[in-house]
Amino acid sequence: MAPEEGGFPRGYDGHRRDQARMGLRLTPLQRLRWLEETMDALRRWRGLARHAPSARLPEEDPNAP
């Protein structure tokens, strides 16, 4: 499947193919650096959801009618 108009990949498969193409254009050193940066970001994000304010569903809201 070719990218839709505008040149952007659409859907999961289009995005996956675009990411694979990007990875193939990188040198092994660039791929390693990308992996290191990605892992650093994921380590920072890990656990942050525990500290986020909880979302309430309408039926759980004590002020709901």
PDB file as gemmi writes it, atoms N, CA and C in Angstrom:
CRYST1    1.000    1.000    1.000  90.00  90.00  90.00 P 1                      
ATOM      1  N   MET A   1       0.857  -1.180   0.000  1.00  0.00           N  
ATOM      2  CA  MET A   1       0.000   0.000   0.000  1.00  0.00           C  
ATOM      3  C   MET A   1       0.897   1.236   0.000  1.00  0.00           C  
ATOM      4  N   ALA A   2       0.641   2.155  -0.886  1.00  0.00           N  
ATOM      5  CA  ALA A   2       1.412   3.400  -0.984  1.00  0.00           C  
ATOM      6  C   ALA A   2       0.889   4.400   0.034  1.00  0.00           C  
ATOM      7  N   PRO A   3       1.740   5.345   0.447  1.00  0.00           N  
ATOM      8  CA  PRO A   3       1.258   6.377   1.374  1.00  0.00           C  
ATOM      9  C   PRO A   3       0.093   7.150   0.760  1.00  0.00           C  
ATOM     10  N   GLU A   4      -0.816   7.551   1.598  1.00  0.00           N  
ATOM     11  CA  GLU A   4      -1.967   8.339   1.156  1.00  0.00           C  
ATOM     12  C   GLU A   4      -1.497   9.707   0.681  1.00  0.00           C  
ATOM     13  N   GLU A   5      -2.421  10.498   0.155  1.00  0.00           N  
ATOM     14  CA  GLU A   5      -2.044  11.839  -0.294  1.00  0.00           C  
ATOM     15  C   GLU A   5      -1.418  12.619   0.845  1.00  0.00           C  
ATOM     16  N   GLY A   6      -0.458  13.449   0.527  1.00  0.00           N  
ATOM     17  CA  GLY A   6       0.282  14.169   1.547  1.00  0.00           C  
ATOM     18  C   GLY A   6       1.562  13.448   1.925  1.00  0.00           C  
ATOM     19  N   GLY A   7       1.741  12.204   1.474  1.00  0.00           N  
ATOM     20  CA  GLY A   7       2.973  11.487   1.708  1.00  0.00           C  
ATOM     21  C   GLY A   7       3.116  10.872   3.088  1.00  0.00           C  
ATOM     22  N   PHE A   8       2.065  10.859   3.893  1.00  0.00           N  
ATOM     23  CA  PHE A   8       2.160  10.292   5.232  1.00  0.00           C  
ATOM     24  C   PHE A   8       1.619   8.872   5.229  1.00  0.00           C  
ATOM     25  N   PRO A   9       2.289   7.957   5.955  1.00  0.00           N  
ATOM     26  CA  PRO A   9       1.765   6.588   6.037  1.00  0.00           C  
ATOM     27  C   PRO A   9       0.469   6.576   6.843  1.00  0.00           C  
ATOM     28  N   ARG A  10      -0.425   5.705   6.480  1.00  0.00           N  
ATOM     29  CA  ARG A  10      -1.707   5.605   7.169  1.00  0.00           C  
ATOM     30  C   ARG A  10      -1.832   4.234   7.816  1.00  0.00           C  
ATOM     31  N   GLY A  11      -2.345   4.211   9.025  1.00  0.00           N  
ATOM     32  CA  GLY A  11      -2.615   2.962   9.712  1.00  0.00           C  
ATOM     33  C   GLY A  11      -1.371   2.313  10.281  1.00  0.00           C  
ATOM     34  N   TYR A  12      -1.597   1.206  10.970  1.00  0.00           N  
ATOM     35  CA  TYR A  12      -0.515   0.500  11.643  1.00  0.00           C  
ATOM     36  C   TYR A  12       0.525  -0.012  10.645  1.00  0.00           C  
ATOM     37  N   ASP A  13       0.063  -0.674   9.581  1.00  0.00           N  
ATOM     38  CA  ASP A  13       1.004  -1.247   8.614  1.00  0.00           C  
ATOM     39  C   ASP A  13       1.818  -0.180   7.900  1.00  0.00           C  
ATOM     40  N   GLY A  14       1.196   0.912   7.528  1.00  0.00           N  
ATOM     41  CA  GLY A  14       1.921   1.993   6.868  1.00  0.00           C  
ATOM     42  C   GLY A  14       2.959   2.611   7.782  1.00  0.00           C  
ATOM     43  N   HIS A  15       2.598   2.787   9.027  1.00  0.00           N  
ATOM     44  CA  HIS A  15       3.542   3.357  10.001  1.00  0.00           C  
ATOM     45  C   HIS A  15       4.708   2.397  10.239  1.00  0.00           C  
ATOM     46  N   ARG A  16       4.397   1.108  10.350  1.00  0.00           N  
ATOM     47  CA  ARG A  16       5.436   0.103  10.582  1.00  0.00           C  
ATOM     48  C   ARG A  16       6.425   0.062   9.424  1.00  0.00           C  
ATOM     49  N   ARG A  17       5.918   0.109   8.193  1.00  0.00           N  
ATOM     50  CA  ARG A  17       6.807   0.110   7.016  1.00  0.00           C  
ATOM     51  C   ARG A  17       7.672   1.366   6.986  1.00  0.00           C  
ATOM     52  N   ASP A  18       7.080   2.507   7.312  1.00  0.00           N  
ATOM     53  CA  ASP A  18       7.834   3.757   7.319  1.00  0.00           C  
ATOM     54  C   ASP A  18       8.945   3.717   8.372  1.00  0.00           C  
ATOM     55  N   GLN A  19       8.652   3.176   9.541  1.00  0.00           N  
ATOM     56  CA  GLN A  19       9.657   3.057  10.593  1.00  0.00           C  
ATOM     57  C   GLN A  19      10.774   2.091  10.179  1.00  0.00           C  
ATOM     58  N   ALA A  20      10.418   1.000   9.512  1.00  0.00           N  
ATOM     59  CA  ALA A  20      11.435   0.041   9.048  1.00  0.00           C  
ATOM     60  C   ALA A  20      12.346   0.697   8.014  1.00  0.00           C  
ATOM     61  N   ARG A  21      11.765   1.453   7.101  1.00  0.00           N  
ATOM     62  CA  ARG A  21      12.581   2.152   6.099  1.00  0.00           C  
ATOM     63  C   ARG A  21      13.532   3.139   6.759  1.00  0.00           C  
ATOM     64  N   MET A  22      13.029   3.857   7.754  1.00  0.00           N  
ATOM     65  CA  MET A  22      13.882   4.802   8.466  1.00  0.00           C  
ATOM     66  C   MET A  22      15.044   4.068   9.120  1.00  0.00           C  
ATOM     67  N   GLY A  23      14.776   2.954   9.760  1.00  0.00           N  
ATOM     68  CA  GLY A  23      15.821   2.178  10.420  1.00  0.00           C  
ATOM     69  C   GLY A  23      16.862   1.664   9.452  1.00  0.00           C  
ATOM     70  N   LEU A  24      16.437   1.299   8.252  1.00  0.00           N  
ATOM     71  CA  LEU A  24      17.383   0.785   7.262  1.00  0.00           C  
ATOM     72  C   LEU A  24      18.293   1.881   6.720  1.00  0.00           C  
ATOM     73  N   ARG A  25      17.872   3.136   6.815  1.00  0.00           N  
ATOM     74  CA  ARG A  25      18.715   4.246   6.343  1.00  0.00           C  
ATOM     75  C   ARG A  25      19.791   4.621   7.368  1.00  0.00           C  
ATOM     76  N   LEU A  26      19.655   4.146   8.608  1.00  0.00           N  
ATOM     77  CA  LEU A  26      20.614   4.489   9.650  1.00  0.00           C  
ATOM     78  C   LEU A  26      21.819   3.552   9.614  1.00  0.00           C  
ATOM     79  N   THR A  27      22.941   4.068  10.028  1.00  0.00           N  
ATOM     80  CA  THR A  27      24.129   3.229  10.178  1.00  0.00           C  
ATOM     81  C   THR A  27      23.972   2.431  11.479  1.00  0.00           C  
ATOM     82  N   PRO A  28      24.752   1.369  11.656  1.00  0.00           N  
ATOM     83  CA  PRO A  28      24.666   0.632  12.922  1.00  0.00           C  
ATOM     84  C   PRO A  28      24.914   1.523  14.143  1.00  0.00           C  
ATOM     85  N   LEU A  29      25.841   2.455  14.039  1.00  0.00           N  
ATOM     86  CA  LEU A  29      26.103   3.366  15.157  1.00  0.00           C  
ATOM     87  C   LEU A  29      24.898   4.261  15.432  1.00  0.00           C  
ATOM     88  N   GLN A  30      24.250   4.755  14.381  1.00  0.00           N  
ATOM     89  CA  GLN A  30      23.056   5.592  14.553  1.00  0.00           C  
ATOM     90  C   GLN A  30      21.912   4.782  15.156  1.00  0.00           C  
ATOM     91  N   ARG A  31      21.778   3.520  14.751  1.00  0.00           N  
ATOM     92  CA  ARG A  31      20.732   2.663  15.316  1.00  0.00           C  
ATOM     93  C   ARG A  31      20.958   2.452  16.804  1.00  0.00           C  
ATOM     94  N   LEU A  32      22.208   2.222  17.186  1.00  0.00           N  
ATOM     95  CA  LEU A  32      22.519   2.029  18.590  1.00  0.00           C  
ATOM     96  C   LEU A  32      22.198   3.288  19.388  1.00  0.00           C  
ATOM     97  N   ARG A  33      22.554   4.450  18.857  1.00  0.00           N  
ATOM     98  CA  ARG A  33      22.262   5.712  19.545  1.00  0.00           C  
ATOM     99  C   ARG A  33      20.760   5.912  19.683  1.00  0.00           C  
ATOM    100  N   TRP A  34      20.001   5.587  18.620  1.00  0.00           N  
ATOM    101  CA  TRP A  34      18.539   5.693  18.669  1.00  0.00           C  
ATOM    102  C   TRP A  34      17.986   4.792  19.776  1.00  0.00           C  
ATOM    103  N   LEU A  35      18.514   3.561  19.842  1.00  0.00           N  
ATOM    104  CA  LEU A  35      18.046   2.627  20.866  1.00  0.00           C  
ATOM    105  C   LEU A  35      18.361   3.156  22.264  1.00  0.00           C  
ATOM    106  N   GLU A  36      19.560   3.668  22.465  1.00  0.00           N  
ATOM    107  CA  GLU A  36      19.927   4.212  23.770  1.00  0.00           C  
ATOM    108  C   GLU A  36      19.020   5.377  24.163  1.00  0.00           C  
ATOM    109  N   GLU A  37      18.748   6.279  23.233  1.00  0.00           N  
ATOM    110  CA  GLU A  37      17.872   7.421  23.520  1.00  0.00           C  
ATOM    111  C   GLU A  37      16.449   6.968  23.824  1.00  0.00           C  
ATOM    112  N   THR A  38      15.969   5.987  23.071  1.00  0.00           N  
ATOM    113  CA  THR A  38      14.619   5.471  23.283  1.00  0.00           C  
ATOM    114  C   THR A  38      14.508   4.816  24.658  1.00  0.00           C  
ATOM    115  N   MET A  39      15.504   4.019  25.015  1.00  0.00           N  
ATOM    116  CA  MET A  39      15.473   3.356  26.320  1.00  0.00           C  
ATOM    117  C   MET A  39      15.560   4.375  27.461  1.00  0.00           C  
ATOM    118  N   ASP A  40      16.349   5.426  27.294  1.00  0.00           N  
ATOM    119  CA  ASP A  40      16.413   6.485  28.313  1.00  0.00           C  
ATOM    120  C   ASP A  40      15.041   7.134  28.505  1.00  0.00           C  
ATOM    121  N   ALA A  41      14.363   7.428  27.396  1.00  0.00           N  
ATOM    122  CA  ALA A  41      13.034   8.043  27.476  1.00  0.00           C  
ATOM    123  C   ALA A  41      12.046   7.104  28.153  1.00  0.00           C  
ATOM    124  N   LEU A  42      12.064   5.832  27.793  1.00  0.00           N  
ATOM    125  CA  LEU A  42      11.131   4.876  28.394  1.00  0.00           C  
ATOM    126  C   LEU A  42      11.388   4.710  29.891  1.00  0.00           C  
ATOM    127  N   ARG A  43      12.650   4.734  30.291  1.00  0.00           N  
ATOM    128  CA  ARG A  43      12.949   4.635  31.724  1.00  0.00           C  
ATOM    129  C   ARG A  43      12.416   5.842  32.487  1.00  0.00           C  
ATOM    130  N   ARG A  44      12.486   7.031  31.866  1.00  0.00           N  
ATOM    131  CA  ARG A  44      11.940   8.229  32.523  1.00  0.00           C  
ATOM    132  C   ARG A  44      10.428   8.145  32.630  1.00  0.00           C  
ATOM    133  N   TRP A  45       9.773   7.601  31.602  1.00  0.00           N  
ATOM    134  CA  TRP A  45       8.312   7.542  31.586  1.00  0.00           C  
ATOM    135  C   TRP A  45       7.763   6.444  32.484  1.00  0.00           C  
ATOM    136  N   ARG A  46       8.554   5.385  32.700  1.00  0.00           N  
ATOM    137  CA  ARG A  46       8.075   4.243  33.467  1.00  0.00           C  
ATOM    138  C   ARG A  46       7.637   4.706  34.854  1.00  0.00           C  
ATOM    139  N   GLY A  47       6.450   4.338  35.217  1.00  0.00           N  
ATOM    140  CA  GLY A  47       5.960   4.669  36.551  1.00  0.00           C  
ATOM    141  C   GLY A  47       5.293   6.018  36.675  1.00  0.00           C  
ATOM    142  N   LEU A  48       5.388   6.878  35.668  1.00  0.00           N  
ATOM    143  CA  LEU A  48       4.784   8.206  35.791  1.00  0.00           C  
ATOM    144  C   LEU A  48       3.264   8.138  35.881  1.00  0.00           C  
ATOM    145  N   ALA A  49       2.658   7.120  35.307  1.00  0.00           N  
ATOM    146  CA  ALA A  49       1.202   7.004  35.347  1.00  0.00           C  
ATOM    147  C   ALA A  49       0.704   6.843  36.778  1.00  0.00           C  
ATOM    148  N   ARG A  50       1.528   6.265  37.642  1.00  0.00           N  
ATOM    149  CA  ARG A  50       1.121   6.094  39.042  1.00  0.00           C  
ATOM    150  C   ARG A  50       0.955   7.440  39.743  1.00  0.00           C  
ATOM    151  N   HIS A  51       1.637   8.463  39.258  1.00  0.00           N  
ATOM    152  CA  HIS A  51       1.602   9.777  39.898  1.00  0.00           C  
ATOM    153  C   HIS A  51       0.632  10.745  39.218  1.00  0.00           C  
ATOM    154  N   ALA A  52       0.033  10.326  38.116  1.00  0.00           N  
ATOM    155  CA  ALA A  52      -0.901  11.193  37.386  1.00  0.00           C  
ATOM    156  C   ALA A  52      -2.240  11.220  38.116  1.00  0.00           C  
ATOM    157  N   PRO A  53      -2.973  12.333  38.001  1.00  0.00           N  
ATOM    158  CA  PRO A  53      -4.308  12.366  38.614  1.00  0.00           C  
ATOM    159  C   PRO A  53      -5.201  11.314  37.956  1.00  0.00           C  
ATOM    160  N   SER A  54      -5.998  10.656  38.743  1.00  0.00           N  
ATOM    161  CA  SER A  54      -6.846   9.599  38.194  1.00  0.00           C  
ATOM    162  C   SER A  54      -8.053  10.204  37.484  1.00  0.00           C  
ATOM    163  N   ALA A  55      -8.408   9.574  36.396  1.00  0.00           N  
ATOM    164  CA  ALA A  55      -9.600   9.987  35.653  1.00  0.00           C  
ATOM    165  C   ALA A  55     -10.800   9.270  36.241  1.00  0.00           C  
ATOM    166  N   ARG A  56     -11.880   9.964  36.355  1.00  0.00           N  
ATOM    167  CA  ARG A  56     -13.106   9.350  36.889  1.00  0.00           C  
ATOM    168  C   ARG A  56     -14.125   9.201  35.775  1.00  0.00           C  
ATOM    169  N   LEU A  57     -14.793   8.076  35.788  1.00  0.00           N  
ATOM    170  CA  LEU A  57     -15.899   7.884  34.868  1.00  0.00           C  
ATOM    171  C   LEU A  57     -17.102   8.642  35.405  1.00  0.00           C  
ATOM    172  N   PRO A  58     -18.022   9.052  34.552  1.00  0.00           N  
ATOM    173  CA  PRO A  58     -19.175   9.846  35.032  1.00  0.00           C  
ATOM    174  C   PRO A  58     -19.927   9.179  36.174  1.00  0.00           C  
ATOM    175  N   GLU A  59     -20.071   7.855  36.156  1.00  0.00           N  
ATOM    176  CA  GLU A  59     -20.825   7.192  37.222  1.00  0.00           C  
ATOM    177  C   GLU A  59     -20.050   7.182  38.548  1.00  0.00           C  
ATOM    178  N   GLU A  60     -18.749   7.415  38.510  1.00  0.00           N  
ATOM    179  CA  GLU A  60     -17.948   7.461  39.728  1.00  0.00           C  
ATOM    180  C   GLU A  60     -17.859   8.864  40.321  1.00  0.00           C  
ATOM    181  N   ASP A  61     -18.249   9.867  39.558  1.00  0.00           N  
ATOM    182  CA  ASP A  61     -18.127  11.262  39.992  1.00  0.00           C  
ATOM    183  C   ASP A  61     -19.131  11.537  41.092  1.00  0.00           C  
ATOM    184  N   PRO A  62     -18.654  11.921  42.280  1.00  0.00           N  
ATOM    185  CA  PRO A  62     -19.607  12.167  43.390  1.00  0.00           C  
ATOM    186  C   PRO A  62     -20.521  13.368  43.128  1.00  0.00           C  
ATOM    187  N   ASN A  63     -20.152  14.262  42.228  1.00  0.00           N  
ATOM    188  CA  ASN A  63     -20.971  15.429  41.927  1.00  0.00           C  
ATOM    189  C   ASN A  63     -21.904  15.208  40.744  1.00  0.00           C  
ATOM    190  N   ALA A  64     -21.857  14.020  40.174  1.00  0.00           N  
ATOM    191  CA  ALA A  64     -22.716  13.739  39.012  1.00  0.00           C  
ATOM    192  C   ALA A  64     -24.164  13.652  39.453  1.00  0.00           C  
ATOM    193  N   PRO A  65     -25.083  14.092  38.577  1.00  0.00           N  
ATOM    194  CA  PRO A  65     -26.522  14.028  38.922  1.00  0.00           C  
ATOM    195  C   PRO A  65     -27.048  12.618  38.996  1.00  0.00           C  
TER     196      PRO A  65                                                      
END                                                                             
